[in-house]
Amino acid sequence: MSQVATQNQTISKPKKTRRGVPEGLWLRCPQCSTMIYRRQMEANMHVCPECSHHYRISARQRIEQLADDETFVPMFTDLRAGDPLNFVDLKKYPDRIAAEQKKTGEMEGCQAGTCFIKGRPAMLACMDLTFMMGSMGSVVGEMLTRAIEHATEHKLPLIIVSCSGGARMQEAGLSLMQMAKSSAALARHDDAGGLFISVLTDPTTGGVTASFAMLGDFHIAEPNALIGFAGPRVIRQTIRQDLPDGFQRSEFLQERGMVDRVVHRHDLRSELARLIDYAGM
């Protein structure tokens, strides 16, 4: 009996394993604080189904939303950033570029190419916030300028989706030169009678706002997008005054004539096609 008792005492019941919720399956909306099923948000074009908060998306996702299926033809993909200044902050500039390429799977902070939007041919360029905050360095500036020039040469409507923290500090003055270069190309595009639709998303700031982003024939913005040169905090500290509600947001700028229309992401593709038809392109 004692042996049986000893054996029984050593027998342990199998432990029950608790299944946890996979990480990243749910997320909290930063605007309405509702817990959202991630796949539902993604299926809704990365828009909160409760309050319509527009999440930031990559250039590749933007192209998938705007261009007709299998019509986007990428261009200027051979451009690579140099390091003429031998810039070093926490790491060397080439090392930072390599890290961003590994993280995002993209080569630079912009994608450009021809496509069709609801059957209308167009030149589409999208900045990529996931790659160094969509900062405009020499490669991004060159890609945008070539896209503008291609649209001018082939008489295509030009659509640039801006999403950027501004000029890329690692390239200093070379980055700032892209403002003048892209603006000059847009002037030639306008002289040739070309159409330029500027799409402003969250955020569009710094040198991008101070150059090509605000030179469109039409300025379309997504809801509640931050659009401005300097940020609200910098402005508040400079003028030492409280800023009005909604300052530098899409709706605020529309009321003051800097933005023509605020368009929900669900309607953006149709709106672009309508504007192309309106311009007779």
Secondary structure, 3 states (H helix, E strand, C coil): CHHHHHHHHHCCCCCCCCCCCCCCCEEECCCCCCEEEHHHHHHCCCECCCCCCECCCCHHHHHHHHCCCCCCEEECCCCCCCCCCCCECCCEHHHHHHHHHHHHCCCCCEEEEEEEECCEEEEEEEECCCCHHHCECHHHHHHHHHHHHHHHHCCCCEEEEEEECCECHHHHHHHHHHHHHHHHHHHHHHHCCCCEEEEEEEEEEHHHHCCHHHCCCEEEECCCCEEECCCHHHHHHHHCCCCCCCCCEHHHHHHCCCCCEECCHHHHHHHHHHHHHHCCC
